[in-house]
Amino acid sequence: MSGSASRRTNRLEVLANVPGGLVLCVAALALCSLVFVGSATADDLQFSNQQARQGLFLLCGAGIGFFLLLPHYVHVLRAAWLFYGIVVLALLGLPWFAPEINGTRRWYALPGFSVQPSEFAKLGVVLALAALLRFKTRAKTFDGLVVPILVTSVPALLILRQPDLGSALVFGPVLLAMCYSAGASTRSILAVVLLGAVLGFVASLTSLHGYQRTRIDVWLSHWSWSESNLQTTEVRELLLSHGYQPWQALIALGAGGLTGFGIGQGPQNRYDFLPYRSEDYVFAVVGEETGWLGCVTVLGIVLALVIGLLGIAMRTRERFGRLVCVGVATWIGTQSLIHVAVCGWLVPAKGLPMPLLSYGGSSTLATLLGVAICLNIGARREPILAGDGYR
């Protein structure tokens, strides 16, 4: 058999071994995205093209992801630090080269579209940490925790500077999950969590922007609201100002009942009460229009995707591949939970899309690339002869 024929056979074998269940999960979330982004923007002339653009983003991500399946993922390992360096440089350039939108500098404006480096930074950190922690002994040393913390902190702090607190919060669970999976002790992980909690508390007192502190104050105060004080002047002013977005999202999410109002029929969505409903609050549209059953279905698909990625990690003995799957699963799961919690006002409002569901080219492409790399890993079984104390 010639070399080209052999490579063609190997590629066909790889494609045949791609986990079909995960592909179906991604396809189901992509379909949900098109449905709910279309519903959220159908009556809005300014954003009526978002459904078509989201379809284009999904097609581009699927196409690039398909070609990522063909070469061995060792090439991803070799390019991990290069990709990390590119996203860090992109984050460094935002204050000088990105336009200010809604008081933040998060996007590079390019002809016809924009790029948000923070979304690709999540994938960059996962790949860099996997490359760093793939050595068995590193995670069990002091250096094995300090260096990963530094690697994670650089993009996280640059994202906080934009400011974008929601995206920065995703990095913490990803760091902890990957360090623990690589062999760090429970005591070390708890020490890092405690340190992070202390630093977070200090930052909340000294470094938060005014609007972020206001969001926290309104979130704290809303737990004491009841029928008796909702009509007071103070509360009504909050609901029309700083508490408007989360309050409207909570109304939408709770009004759907068991089965919802129907696609395109939700009052908060249709009559433009809910802001940013195709992006930061798309899950509230899911709840309003498909009810509790729709929410459970979407969350079930996300859960199946996360469990499937962790399943690949458990079956993969090669350390880089396993760590990448753990990191991508933690990233998607954490970001989805934060998004849902924001829609239910269980946490203060943050501008954070739901992976593969919210409108957004950078978020969609970065997530699809991460999943495609994991599918590449799952389609291969690398023989490991050395003993491995990996969890």
N, C-alpha and C positions, 0 to 999 in steps of 0.2 A: 504494500500500500504506500502511495506517495505521501510526502510530508503534508501537502495541502489537504489531501483526502483524510489523513489522520487527524489533522486539526479540525476539519469539518465534522468528523465523527465525534470528537471530544466535545465540541460545542453543542452538538445535538444531545449528547448524553447529559451535559450540564443543564440544558434547557428542560430536558425530561425530568431532572431531579429537583427542579425549582418547586418549593412547597406551594401547591395549588391553593390550599386554604388561605394562605396569607395574601395571595394575589386576589382572591375573591373578596377578602376583607378590604383591601385597598380599593378595588373596583366599586364595592358597595359604598364606601365613604365618599369616593369621587362622585358617584351618582347622587348621593344625598347632598353633596356640596352644590352641584348644579341645580338641584331642585330648590334648595333653600336660599341660595344666593339669588336665583332667579325670582323667587317669591319676594325676597326682601327688597328687590330693586325694580320690580315690575311697574310700579306707579311713580317712579322717581326718574324724571327725564335726565337729571344730572348723572346718575349712576346706572342707567338702563343698559349700558353695554358691559356691565360687570359679569353677567352670566356667560356671554360669549368669550370674554377675556379669560375667565376662569377655566372654561373649556380648553382654550388654547394653552394655558399654563399646565393643565393636567396632561394634555397630549404631548407637550414638550418634555415634561417630566417623565412621562411613561416612555417616550422615545429614547431619551438619554439613559434612563434606567435600564432599558433593554440592552443597550450596548455596554452598560456597566456589568451586565451578567456574563458577558462572553470572555473577557480576559481574566486570568487568575487574580484573586484579590490581593496577592502579594504586591501587585503594582500600587494598590491603595496604601499599603503599609509604606512603601518607598516614598510615596508622595504626601504622607500624612503631615510631616513638619512643614513642607512647602505650602500646603493648603492652609495650615494654621497660620503661618507667617503672612500669607496673602490677606486673610480675613482680619488679622490684627492691624496690618497696614491700612486696610480699608476703613477700619474703625477709627484709627488715628487721623485719617484725612477728613472725617465728617465735619468737624468744627470749621474747617476752612473751605471745603468744596461742596458741602450739602446745603441746599436751601432750608430756611427755617419754615416749618409747617406746624401750626398749632403749638408754637413755642418750643419745638424740639427740632433737632437735626439728626434724622435717622435714615434718610433715603438719599441716594445719588440719583439725580434727575437725568435720565438719558432720553434720547429721541423716541417717543412713543411708549416708554415704560420707565419704571424706577426700580432701583435695587436697594434692599435693606440688608446691610452686612450682618446685623445681629442675628438674623435667621441662619445664615451660613456659618456664623461663629459657633453655634451649638454643635453642628456637625464637625467643625474644625476641632473643637475641644474634645469631642468623643474620640476622634481619630488620633489626636496627639496623646491623650491619656492612654489609649490602648497601645500605642507604640511605646510609650514610656513604661507602662506597667506590665508589658508582656514578659519581662524577665522575672522568673519565679521568686527570687529572693528580695527584689526591690521593695515590694509592698510591705514587707515585714520589718523594715528598718525605719528609723526616724526620717532619713532622707527620702524614703519612699512615700511619705505623707507630705513633707514640706514642699518638695518639688512639684508634685501634682497640684497642691494648693496654689502655688505660684503660677503654674501654667493656666489654671482655671481663673485665677483672680485677675490676670491682665485683661482679657476680653470682658470679664464681668464688670470691672471697674470702668472700663471705657464705655460700656453700654449704660451704666448708671450715670455717667457724665452727660448723656444725650439730652435729657434723662429718659430712661426706660427701665423702671424698677421691675416690672413684670417679667421681662425677658431675662434680666439679671438673676432673678430668683430661681430660674430653671436650672442654673449651673450647679447649685448646691447639692440637690439630690443626685444629679448625674455624677458628680465627684465622689460622693459618699458611696453610691452603689458600685461604682467601678473599683474604688479602692478596696471595699469590703470583698468584692468578688475576686480581686487579685490576691487576697490573702491578708489584708490588714486586720488586726485584732479588733474585737468588739470594744475593748477598752480604748483603743486609739480612736476608733470611730466616734465613740461617745465623747471623748475629749475634744475632738474637732467640732462636734455638734455644740458642745457647751461653749467653746471659744466663739463659734459663729453666732450663737445666741447673745453672748455678751457684746460682741462687736456690733451686731444688729441693733441691740438696745441703745448702745452709745450713739450709733449713726442716726437712729430715729430721733434722738434728742438734739443732735448737732448738725447733721448734714442733709436732712430732708428739705426738699423745696417746699415753698409755702403751700402750693396746691396739693402736694402729697400729704402734708400734715393735716390739711383741711379734710381731705378724703378720709383719713383715719379717724379724725374727730367726729365727722358725720356718721361714719360706720359704727363707731362706739355708741353714739347717742341714739341710733335708730333702734337698738335693742330695747330701749325703755319706752318706745312709742306704743300707744294703745288707742282704742277708740276715743278715749277721753281727751287725749292731747293732740290728736291728728289735726284738729280744727284750730289749734292755737296759731297765732300769728308767727311765732318763732319757727314752729315745725313747717308750716306752709311755705315760709320763705326759703327754708332749706330744701324743700321738695321742688321748688321752682329754680333753684340755683345749683349748689354743689351736690345735692342728693338727687337731682333730676334723672340722670342716666341710670343709676342702679335701681331707683324706685320704679321707673318705667319697665326695666328688665324684669324686676320681681313681679310686677303686675302681669306682664306678658307670660312669664313662666308659670305663674299660679292660676291664670285664667283658663288655661287649656283644658283643665279637668282630665278625664280619662282618655278621651280620643281627640281633643282639640277642635278648633273651629273649621279646619280644612285648609289645604294648601292655598295660600293667597288670600285667606279670609280672616286672618287675625286682626282685630281692631288696632292694637298697638303698632303692628307692622303696617297695615294697609293705610292707616290714617296718619302715619308719620310721627307718632308719639315717641317711638323708640329710636334713639340715635345710633349710628354705627352698627346697624343691625345685620349687615352682611359680613362684618369683620369681628369686632370685639364682643358683640352680643348675639351672634348667630344661633347659639344654643337656646336663647330665649325665644327666638322665632320657632325653633323646633318644638319647644314646649307649648307655645301658644297654638300652633297650627296642627300638631299631631298629638298633643297631650302627653300624659304619663306613658302611654304605650310607645309613642314615638321616641321619647327621651330614653326609655329603657332599651329600645332597639338600637339606637345610635350608640349609647354607652356600651351595650353588649358587643357591638362590632369593634369598637375601640379596645375593649377588654380582650376580645379574641385576638386582635392584632398584637397587643402587648404580650399576651401569654404565648402566642406563636413565636414571637421574636425571642422570648426567654427560653422557649423550647429548643430553638436552634442553638442558643447558647449552651444549654445543658448537653446537647448532643455533640458539640464541637470541643475537641480536646486541645486544638491549637489555640494558644492563649490570645493572640491578637484578635482573631476572629470572634472568639467568645466574648471578649471584653467589648468589642464594637457592638455586638448584639445587645449586651446588657446596657450599654450607654444609650443606644438608640431607643430601646424599650423604655428606659427610665425617662428620657427626654419627652417622648410622645405621651406617656402616661402622666407625668407631672404636669406638662403644659395643658393637657386636656382637663385634668382635675382642677387646676387653677382657673381655667376659663369657665368651667361649670360653676365653680364656687363663686366667681365674680357675678355670673348671671343670677345666682340665687342670693346675692349679697351676704354670703357667708364670710367673705373676706372683703377688704376695701377694694374699690374699683381700680382696675389696671387695664391698660390697653394691650391685651394678649390674645392673638388668634387661636382658634382650636385647630390643631393640625389636620390637614386634609379636608376640613369642613368649611372653615372661614375663607372668604375671598382674600387673595393675596398671592402674587407671583413668587416672591422670595420665600415665603413660608411653605407654599406648595412644592416648589422645586427642591428646597433643602430637605423637606421631609421625604419626598419621593426618592431622592438620591440616597438618603440614609437607609431607607427600607430596601432599596435595590442592592446596596452593598451587603446588607444582611441576607437577602435572598441568594446572592452570589456565594456567601459563606455557607448557607444552608444546603446549597446544591453540590457542595464538595465535601469529601471526607478525607482530611489530611492525616496520613499515618504518623503517629507520634510514638517513638520507640522508648524515649526516656520516661522514667517515672515522673508523675506530675502530682504535686500536692495541692493542685488547684481545687477550689471549692466547686 
